[in-house]
Amino acid sequence: MPQIICPTCHQTFASEKTSAMPFCSVRCQRIDLGRWLNEEQGLPCEPEDIDEDEGIQEYSTN
């Protein structure tokens, strides 16, 4: 029986005894979802390179 560590509460549990894989319980699954929805967690991203000529528009005053 493989033992897994819950990413939310860090408790060791048997993978066969949960319906909320990879979490140990539905409660931990919902806590994790709440963290994503509140933007406490997210995927790392790098800012896009913006071409200086494209990103700036010049306005002339006549």
C-alpha positions in Angstrom: 0.0 0.0 0.0 1.8 3.2 -1.2 2.0 6.0 1.3 1.7 9.6 -0.1 2.2 13.0 1.6 -0.7 15.4 1.3 0.5 18.7 -0.3 -1.8 20.7 2.0 -1.4 19.3 5.5 1.7 17.2 4.9 0.2 14.2 6.6 1.1 10.7 5.3 -1.9 8.7 4.0 -2.7 5.6 1.9 -3.6 6.5 -1.7 -6.4 3.8 -1.8 -8.3 5.4 1.1 -9.1 8.8 -0.4 -11.3 10.0 -3.2 -9.5 13.3 -3.4 -6.1 12.4 -4.8 -3.4 13.7 -4.4 -5.0 15.1 -1.1 -5.7 13.1 2.0 -9.3 14.5 2.2 -11.9 16.6 0.4 -11.2 19.3 3.1 -7.5 19.6 2.1 -8.5 19.6 -1.6 -10.9 22.6 -1.0 -8.2 24.4 1.1 -5.8 24.1 -1.9 -8.5 25.3 -4.3 -9.2 28.3 -2.1 -5.5 29.2 -2.2 -5.5 29.1 -6.0 -8.7 31.2 -6.2 -7.4 33.7 -3.7 -4.2 33.9 -5.8 -2.1 32.8 -2.9 -0.6 30.2 -5.2 0.0 30.4 -8.9 2.2 29.3 -11.8 5.4 31.2 -12.2 5.5 33.3 -15.4 8.0 35.5 -17.1 6.9 38.8 -18.5 6.6 38.9 -22.3 9.3 40.9 -24.2 7.7 44.0 -25.5 9.2 45.6 -28.6 9.9 49.2 -27.7 8.7 50.4 -31.1 5.4 48.5 -30.9 4.6 49.3 -27.2 4.9 53.1 -27.5 2.6 55.3 -29.6 3.6 58.9 -30.2 1.0 61.6 -30.4 1.8 64.9 -32.2 0.1 68.1 -31.1 -0.5 70.6 -33.9 
